[in-house]
Amino acid sequence: MKKTIIIAAILVQTLANAQLTDSIKRLVPVKGALNFRDVGGYKTTDGKEVVWGKVYRSAGVDKLTPEDIKLLDKKKIHTVVDFRGVAESKAAPDRLPQNTDYTLSPAGSDSIPNPAQMVKLLKEGGFLEKFYGIDAVKYSGDRFRPLFVKLLTADKKEAVMYHCTGGRDRTGMATALFLYVLQVPQEKIEEDYVASNIYLKKMNKGMMAPLAKMSGLTEAQIENEMALKPELIRSFFGGIKTQYGSVENFLQQEMGIGPKEINILRKKYTK
């Protein structure tokens, strides 16, 4: 078991480090948020590149400083989709530039386990595997539809940002779908996904000790249970394919994203 944990940790670290080679360009230098990064720059299978400066992902933005807000304004980030639940968002409201087009898209988020429930799930094992499985597919249409509507309709001169609390799970799935639509290779989708392990390292460390104390598990066991791994995002895609036959069928049936809309997205966000 210990050997498996070590091997998995090395693999995740390797993928994350590969993605972090361009972190100077990718990370947005805000003081009041973690994991705030540009989704651009990835090469697609048809020889194009995802445009920079148009789509961003982040963890919570409730602590942005006045300087941070000015930076968002400068980057023309005036459209924001928030995947948090109603209670989450009320407890820590977003701080954004004035006149931002803000959309709360909480589908499934109000049923996310509280700390006591999470401890129980962690002790049972496979917590994230369950989160990325059937439940993820169940809520994904309603959760991510508003984002894709904004991506389709946003002014070409403007940018779109989406986030949850940690900017890793719900935000990670949204990013994976977006990059999939743009024909970014699976390997790069996975690199972007697991990079949150590094970008959120400081925040994650603060979570491990309390969860370990509450559960009786070691911090290493908690860290392994909570680490983002490539197989999780593969499980997410696998669940979609199992239920809908293909990702494309899911996009069409649940989000109204058919061939025409996919073509628009590719023209708009790749070059």
C-alpha positions in Angstrom: 0.0 0.0 0.0 2.8 2.4 1.0 4.7 1.7 -2.2 1.5 2.3 -4.3 1.0 5.7 -2.5 4.6 6.7 -3.3 4.4 5.7 -6.9 1.1 7.6 -7.3 2.6 10.7 -5.7 5.6 10.6 -8.0 3.4 10.3 -11.1 1.2 13.2 -10.0 4.2 15.3 -9.1 5.8 14.6 -12.5 2.6 15.6 -14.4 2.2 18.7 -12.3 5.8 19.8 -12.8 5.4 19.4 -16.6 2.5 21.8 -16.6 4.3 24.2 -14.3 7.0 24.9 -16.7 5.0 27.7 -18.2 3.5 28.9 -14.8 5.1 32.3 -15.1 2.8 33.0 -18.0 -0.1 31.0 -16.7 -0.5 32.2 -13.1 -2.3 35.5 -12.6 -0.3 37.4 -9.9 -3.2 38.2 -7.5 -2.6 38.4 -3.8 -6.0 37.4 -2.6 -6.6 34.2 -4.5 -4.9 30.9 -5.2 -4.8 28.7 -8.3 -5.8 31.7 -10.5 -4.5 30.8 -13.9 -4.9 31.3 -17.7 -6.3 28.3 -19.5 -4.6 29.4 -22.8 -1.4 28.2 -24.5 -2.2 24.5 -25.0 -1.6 23.0 -28.4 -4.5 21.2 -30.0 -4.5 18.1 -32.1 -5.2 20.1 -35.2 -2.1 22.2 -34.9 -3.7 25.3 -33.3 -3.2 26.8 -29.8 -5.7 27.8 -27.2 -5.7 31.6 -27.0 -4.2 33.4 -24.1 -6.0 36.0 -22.0 -9.6 34.9 -22.7 -10.4 32.1 -20.3 -9.3 31.9 -16.6 -9.9 29.4 -13.8 -9.4 30.1 -10.1 -10.1 29.1 -6.5 -12.2 31.4 -4.4 -12.0 35.1 -5.1 -13.7 36.5 -2.0 -10.4 37.9 -0.7 -9.2 39.8 -3.8 -7.4 43.1 -2.9 -8.3 46.4 -4.5 -5.1 45.9 -6.6 -6.3 42.4 -7.7 -9.7 43.8 -8.8 -7.9 46.4 -10.9 -5.9 43.7 -12.5 -9.0 41.7 -13.3 -10.5 44.9 -14.8 -7.3 45.4 -16.9 -7.5 41.8 -18.1 -11.2 42.5 -19.1 -12.4 39.7 -16.8 -16.0 40.9 -16.5 -17.8 37.6 -16.8 -17.6 35.2 -13.9 -19.3 31.8 -13.3 -19.2 30.5 -9.7 -19.7 26.8 -9.2 -20.1 27.0 -5.4 -23.3 26.2 -3.6 -25.7 28.8 -2.3 -24.4 28.6 1.3 -20.7 28.6 0.1 -21.2 31.7 -1.9 -23.1 33.6 0.8 -20.4 32.8 3.3 -17.7 34.2 1.1 -19.1 36.5 -1.6 -16.9 37.1 -4.6 -15.0 40.4 -4.8 -15.1 41.5 -8.5 -14.8 44.6 -10.7 -18.0 46.7 -10.8 -20.5 45.7 -13.4 -19.2 42.2 -13.6 -21.6 39.7 -15.2 -21.8 37.2 -12.3 -23.6 33.9 -12.5 -23.9 31.4 -9.6 -24.2 27.9 -10.9 -24.6 25.7 -7.8 -26.0 22.5 -9.2 -24.9 19.7 -6.9 -22.7 21.9 -4.8 -25.2 22.2 -1.9 -24.9 18.5 -1.4 -21.1 18.5 -1.0 -20.2 16.8 2.3 -19.4 18.9 5.4 -16.2 18.1 7.4 -17.8 15.4 9.5 -19.3 13.7 6.5 -16.0 14.0 4.7 -14.2 12.3 7.5 -16.6 9.4 7.3 -16.0 9.2 3.5 -12.3 9.4 3.8 -12.2 6.6 6.3 -14.3 4.5 3.9 -11.8 5.2 1.1 -12.4 6.3 -2.5 -13.9 9.7 -1.6 -12.8 11.5 -4.8 -13.5 8.4 -6.9 -17.1 8.7 -5.9 -17.1 12.5 -6.4 -15.9 12.2 -9.9 -18.1 9.2 -10.8 -21.9 9.0 -11.0 -22.5 12.2 -8.9 -20.3 14.3 -11.2 -22.1 13.1 -14.3 -25.5 13.6 -12.6 -24.9 17.3 -12.0 -22.5 18.3 -14.8 -25.1 19.4 -17.3 -26.8 21.9 -15.0 -23.5 22.9 -13.4 -21.5 23.6 -16.5 -24.2 24.8 -18.9 -24.1 28.4 -17.8 -20.3 28.5 -18.3 -20.5 27.3 -21.9 -23.3 29.8 -22.6 -21.1 32.6 -21.4 -18.1 31.2 -23.4 -20.3 31.2 -26.5 -21.8 34.7 -26.0 -19.0 36.7 -24.4 -17.7 39.6 -26.4 -14.4 38.7 -28.2 -12.7 41.6 -26.4 -13.7 40.3 -23.0 -12.5 37.4 -20.9 -14.4 34.8 -18.9 -13.4 33.4 -15.5 -14.9 30.5 -13.5 -14.2 29.2 -10.1 -15.3 27.2 -7.0 -13.7 27.2 -3.5 -10.4 25.4 -4.2 -10.5 25.8 -8.0 -9.6 22.1 -8.4 -12.5 19.7 -8.6 -15.6 21.4 -10.0 -13.3 23.9 -11.7 -11.1 21.1 -12.9 -13.9 19.2 -14.5 -15.1 22.4 -16.3 -11.6 23.0 -17.6 -11.3 19.4 -18.8 -14.6 19.7 -20.8 -13.6 23.1 -22.3 -10.1 21.8 -23.3 -11.7 18.6 -24.7 -14.0 20.7 -26.9 -11.0 22.6 -28.2 -9.2 19.3 -29.1 -6.4 19.6 -26.5 -4.8 16.2 -26.1 -5.8 14.2 -23.0 -2.3 14.2 -21.7 -2.3 18.0 -21.5 -5.8 18.1 -20.0 -4.5 15.8 -17.2 -1.4 18.0 -16.7 -3.5 21.1 -16.3 -5.8 19.2 -13.9 -3.2 17.7 -11.5 -1.3 21.0 -11.4 -3.7 22.2 -8.8 -1.9 19.9 -6.3 1.1 22.2 -6.6 -0.8 25.5 -6.8 -2.9 24.7 -3.8 -0.1 23.0 -1.8 -0.1 25.6 1.0 -3.9 25.5 1.4 -4.0 21.7 1.2 -1.3 21.4 4.0 -3.5 23.4 6.3 -6.4 21.0 5.7 -4.5 17.7 6.2 -3.8 18.0 10.0 -7.4 18.7 11.1 -8.8 16.0 8.9 -6.2 13.5 10.1 -7.0 14.4 13.7 -10.7 14.0 13.2 -10.4 10.8 11.2 -7.6 9.0 13.0 -5.8 8.6 9.6 -2.3 9.9 9.0 -1.7 13.1 7.1 0.0 11.0 4.4 -3.2 8.9 4.0 -5.4 12.0 3.9 -3.1 13.6 1.3 -3.2 10.5 -0.9 -7.0 10.4 -0.6 -7.4 14.1 -1.5 -4.7 14.3 -4.2 -5.8 14.9 -7.8 -4.7 12.0 -10.0 -5.1 11.6 -13.8 -7.4 8.6 -13.3 -9.9 10.9 -11.6 -10.5 13.0 -14.6 -10.4 9.9 -16.8 -13.2 8.5 -14.5 -15.2 11.7 -15.1 -14.9 11.3 -18.8 -15.6 7.6 -18.5 -18.8 8.2 -16.6 -20.0 10.6 -19.2 -19.3 8.1 -22.0 -21.0 5.3 -20.1 -24.2 7.2 -19.6 -24.3 9.1 -22.9 -22.2 7.1 -25.3 -19.7 9.9 -25.9 -18.7 13.3 -24.6 -20.2 14.9 -27.7 -23.6 13.3 -26.9 -23.5 14.6 -23.4 -22.6 18.1 -24.6 -25.5 18.0 -27.1 -28.1 16.5 -24.8 -27.4 18.2 -21.6 -25.8 21.5 -22.6 -27.1 22.3 -26.1 -23.6 22.2 -27.4 -23.8 20.6 -30.8 -21.4 20.7 -33.9 -22.3 24.3 -34.7 -21.5 25.5 -31.1 -18.4 23.4 -30.9 -17.2 25.0 -34.2 -17.9 28.5 -32.7 -15.9 27.7 -29.6 -13.0 26.4 -31.5 -12.9 29.4 -33.8 -13.2 31.8 -30.9 -10.7 30.2 -28.5 -8.0 28.7 -30.7 -5.8 30.2 -33.4 
